[in-house]
Amino acid sequence: MTDQVQERPLAAAGAEMTGCLTGSRSTDFIVGTASRVRSAVESVARGRDRISRLQATHSVRIPTRDSQGMLRITTSVLDQITATIGFQAAETGGFLGLTDGQIDHFRFDATALNSGATYEPDIAAANDERRFLAANGSTFAGFVHSHPGSLGRPSFLDRVYAQQLLAKVKCDELVLPIVLPARDGWPARINFFVARPGLGGVADIEAVRVKVVWPSPLDQFGRVRGAYDAEWLRHSRVIAVGAGGARDALENLVRVGLGQVVLIDPDVVEVENLATQGVFSSELGRPKVLACADALRRINPAVTVIPIQKRVQDLPRDQLARLITEPFPHAGAPVRVLIGGWTDSIPADAYAHRAALDLKVPFVQAALHRGGASGEIILVYPGLTQGCVRCGTAKRYEHYLGGGENDATSTGAPYWTTPRLNALKVCVTLAALHAVVPGEKEQHVSEERVAQTALLKPMAERQLAMLRLNPNASQISGVTAHERLLAGCDDPGAFFFDETVWRTIEPREGCPDCGGTGDLLSTPPFTDLDAIPVS
């Protein structure tokens, strides 16, 4: 790790009662309810001093700051805070973890209760995170949340709640940063504070300077140079809608150099996932995005991963746009962005597909068919391809919108079919990320990008890849393309199985997503990204 000192100025303080952090919902580690906060406020009026009881909770506390009095925090945590809390409306938050004297862990609180004036943490989630941190040699260090306007310091009620939490944490101070979200063309700002036990039930707040800790990148890409441009990939970004079955693909993308990943998935790791996805029993109950993010960082500590435990349809549209287009403070602006529709949910993939068309970025969709007998990869690349996903799967959309069931899932599929689909998904994704687009200066294009662009060209011309994963796919999933193409190959000594056929998707006139014009760069903005409304 290398250090860089970075001071974050305070925003002008406003009326302190406007923004506050309150606590709720349950359990063993942090217990805070609205009634407890009200009770604490009443104790302030009575002048009750509760410091002695709080300080007696832990005889030895872990310091949060270094010997110079500075708070050490990793670039990964700063980028995650900015891309989640900083890209949304005020009064969202998350949890912080401390390892070996530095803040190196952040979890966005996706299930909090929020209003325009309060952030109410999901205390059950906070307790889960505390247990996870403890099991991995780390310590729960505090909360970060956002305030509206220019209220850039902890409010009075934030300080009351901090006083209560100080009795529960092992650190000598509670880390309590305040975020001012991006708005009106201004980037998000983070102001750093720590809370210590104070008089009358109200914590004392101190602004602190931070020391930004940059990861030391590993020189791990020597064996893939010549195939992939690791430096280009380091500045490329994949928005993965789905972090379950796609985890293997995401791990392999990071192995060869992908530097920025946004994970969007609402689910947690469940027992049945052990037989179908690359997860472990130690991850049961953990959000899939967090389990996947941990795995990606183990492969390359320098990767920037933004895990968001939500349905993509539930993300504020402006936040999704920022995740796709805006630079992260330390990872920087992406040179190429690609969205992956990698779920078993037709509505989620359809929403992600429209978002890609709306912002004119490449999109890769992957799906297995009934029983894993066949599968598909669809590449949509504005400027290179003509048809869209809906053009190529119109009957599936119509069937689903008419009340039919989705049979393009991994349910009942042999295990090997998911990594088989992932392997081709990685191939298509890497080719699309490397693509040399018209207008680029040739002297800045690597040989690896030229080679990957040559591979991408026939893919873009025939953008629907159909995989036959069972010799009897035509009877099981209804995919007959392979049998038709191989009809004349009747050599008794030959056996065809596990083939991929690439087919053209013709623009469909009047397509609700792309219009069917064949020019995806001219697709008008969408009023609504919900191609398939979900109740």
Helices and strands as residue ranges (DSSP letters): E 2-6, E 20-21, H 34-46, H 51-55, E 71-74, H 75-84, E 93-99, E 102-108, E 113-114, E 118-120, H 123-135, E 139-146, H 156-166, E 174-175, E 178-180, E 189-191, E 193-196, G 199-201, E 204-207, E 210-214, G 222-224, H 230-234, E 236-241, H 247-255, E 260-264, G 271-275, G 281-283, H 288-299, E 304-308, G 312-314, H 317-325, E 336-341, H 346-359, E 363-368, G 370-372, E 374-380, H 389-392, H 394-401, H 417-434, G 442-444, H 447-461, E 464-468, H 473-476, H 481-485, E 500-503, G 520-522
